[in-house]
Amino acid sequence: MLGVFAAGVGAGAMNAVVGSGTLVTFPVLLATGLSPVTATVSNALGLIPGSISGAIGYRRELAGQGRRIRRLAVGSALGGLAGATLLLALPAEAFETIVPTLVGLALLLVAFQPLISRKVRGRRRPERHASRHDGGWPLFAGLTLASVYGGYFSAAQGIIYISLMGLLLDEPLQRLNAVKNVLVAIVNMVAATFFLFVADFDWTAVALIAVGSALGGQLGARTGRRFSPAVLRALIVTIGTVALVQLLLR
């Protein structure tokens, strides 16, 4: 129980700052003996308070982005529902085959996040702070597809969001991170609401992760404006690699 709670705190903080908290909580839940599907749905529900907490912590960066968020939230909700449906519609064997691939791709995204961020910063002119209002249909479609992935298995979905928004919007990364926290919360809420009616949860794990991630979300938001994610990224890659090996050996 202490291990799951600590993983929830770490995941909440990581999601607020760099994303990929699922790569911390998911292997811990597997280590407690939960099946991959039960671990995924319990994790999705438990991380909702952390996503909301992180979004509240970044509320200053959300100023003036209400219309953009409302538009992108539609695609995120639809994608999250589609991903959650796929999780339960596909056989368990398919999940156990797909998840290691998703974890591996997520680890690559985490590892190459500095490169993505440099490319995003490099395409902006320092004097230009106004953004295209909503990124157009390319951003809407891209985030919707990313949300399908998020509803199925959420590791690194936040990094995908930031990379897409960074390519199609001219905004400081902190403002993009604030939007990311809101969209992740929406995807998790939609997926978890769907799971409530059709899936089995481990409610002890849900409660521990929920409390831990809510605390972690505030910690991450407070430090995210000045804290380098390099150490967190190394920790995510290390733990995620352990999870990947464990999944492959199951």
N, C-alpha and C positions, 0 to 999 in steps of 0.2 A: 504493500500500500504506500509506503514511504517512497519507494522507487517510482511508482506511477505518478504520485503527486509531484515529485521533483521533476519528472519528465514533463509534466504539464506546465510547471513554472518555466522550464527551459524552452518549451515549444512556444508558449505565449510570448516570451521575450523575443525569441528568434523570429517569429512570424511578424511581430511589430517592426523589427529592424530590417531583416533580410529575407524572411520567408523560410519555408522548408521545415517548419517545426514538426511536421508529420514524420520526418525521418528520425526524429528523436522518440516520439511517443509510440509510433508503430512497432519498432523492434522491442520496446519495453513491454507492450501489450502482448506481443507474440511470446515473449519470454515467460509471461505469467500463465501461458497455456491456452490462450484464446485462439480460435481459428482465424485465418486471415480475414474472412468476411466479417465476422463479429468484431474483430479488432478495428476494422476500417469504419464500420458504422458507429461503433462506440466512440472512436476517435473523432469522427465528424461532428457528433453531437457535443462531445466534451469540449471541443476547441471553439465553439461558438462564443462563449463569454470572453475568451481571450481575443478573438477578432474584434468584438465590439469594444472591449477595453482598449485595444490598440488604436481603433478608429477614434475613440473619445480622446485619447492622449494626443492624437494628431489633429484635433479639431481646428486649430488655428490654420493649418495648411489646407483645410477643406473649404475655407471661406471663398465664396465666389464660384464654386464648382458644382453647385446644386443641380443645375440643368444637365450638365455633362453626366453626373452620376446617375440621375434618374434615367437617362437614355441608355447608358451602358448597363444599368441594373437589369433592364428588361432582358437583354441578351444573356447576362450572367445567370439570371434565374432560369431561363429556358434551357441553357446549357447544363446547369447544375442538375435540373430535373432529368434531362436526357442521360447524363452520366450515372445518376443514381439508379435509373431504370436499367441501364446496361449492367450495372454491378449485380443486380438480382436476377436479371433475365438470362444472363450467360451462366453456364454451369460452373460449379466451384472449381473444377479442373481448369477451366479457362482462366479464372482469376489467378490461380496459383501459377499459371504459365505466363500471364500478362504482367502481373505485378513485378516480378524481378526485372523485366524489361523496362517498366515504368520507373522503378527505383534507379536502375542504371542510367536512364536518360536524365532523371532528375539530378543525379549526382554530377553528370556532365554539365548540366545547366548551372548548378551551384559552383562547380569548379571554374567555369568560364565566365562567371558573372562579372569579374573585373574587366574582362575584355569587352563584354557587352556594354558595361557602363562607360568605358572609355569611348566606344564608338558613339554612344548616345550623346555624351558631352561634346565630342568632337564635331558633331553635325550642327551644334547650336552656335549662334553668334552671341557673344557676351551681352551686347546691348539689346538683344531681343528677348523680351519677357512675356509678351502676349502670345497666347497659343491659338492655333486653330480651334474652333469652339469645341468640337466633339470628335475630331479625327475621321469623320466621314464613315461610309460603309465599310471600308477596309478594317478600321479599328473595331467597329461593331461586330463584324463577322469573325475577326481574329479572336476577340475576347469571348465570343460565344463558343467557338470551338475549344478554346482553352478552358472554358467553364465545364464543357463536357468531360474533359480530362479531370477537372477539379471535383466534379460530382462522383466520378468513378474512383479516383485515388488522388488525394490533394497535394502530394509532395511536390514542391517547387512550382506550384501554380502561380504563386505570387511573383516569382521571378519572371515567369512567362508574361504575366500581366505588365510588369514594369518594362520589360524589353519591348513589348508591342506598343505600349503608350509612348515610350521614349522615342520610338521610330516615327510615330505619327502625330505627336503633340510637341509643341515647344513650351515646356514647363520645367521648372526646377525639379530635380529628382525627389526632393522631400515632398513636394506636392503630389507627384505621381505615387509615392509610397503611401500617402494618406488615402488616395483613391483606391489603391490596391487593397488596403485594409478593409475598406467598406465593401468592395466587391467580393473579397474572400468570405466575409461574414455573410453576405447574401447567399452565395453558393452553398456554404455550409448549412445555413438555416433551411434552404429549400431542400437540399438532399436529406438532412436529418428529419425534417417534417415528413418527407416521403417514407423514410426508413421506419418512422414510428409506427406506421400502419402495417408494414409488411416484413420487418426484420427483427431479429432477436438482439437485444443489447445486453451488455454487462453493466448494470447500473452502478455498481461500486466503482468501476473504472471510469464511467461517465462523470460521476460526482467528483472524483479525485482530480481528473483532468480539467473539469470545468472550473473548480476553485483555483487550482494551480495556474491554469492559463490566464484567468482573470487577473491574478496577481502579476504574472509574468508580462501580460500585455501592458500594464502600467509601468513596470520596470523598463521594458523595452522602449516604450514611447518616451520616457524621461531621458534615456541615454542615447536614443537613436540619432538625435541631431548632432551629436559630437563624438560618438563612439565608432571606431573603425570596425567593420564586420569581418576583418581578416581572421581573427582567432575563432569567432563563431563559425565562419565558413569552414575552417579546418576541422572543427569539432563535428559539424554536420557531415562532412565528407567521411570522416573516420567512422562515426556511428552508422551512417548510411551504408558504408562498405561492409561493416559487420552484419547489418541487416540483410544486405544482398547475399552475402555468403550463407547466412542462416536460411534464407529463403531457398537458395539453390540446393542446400543440403537436406531440406525437409523431405 
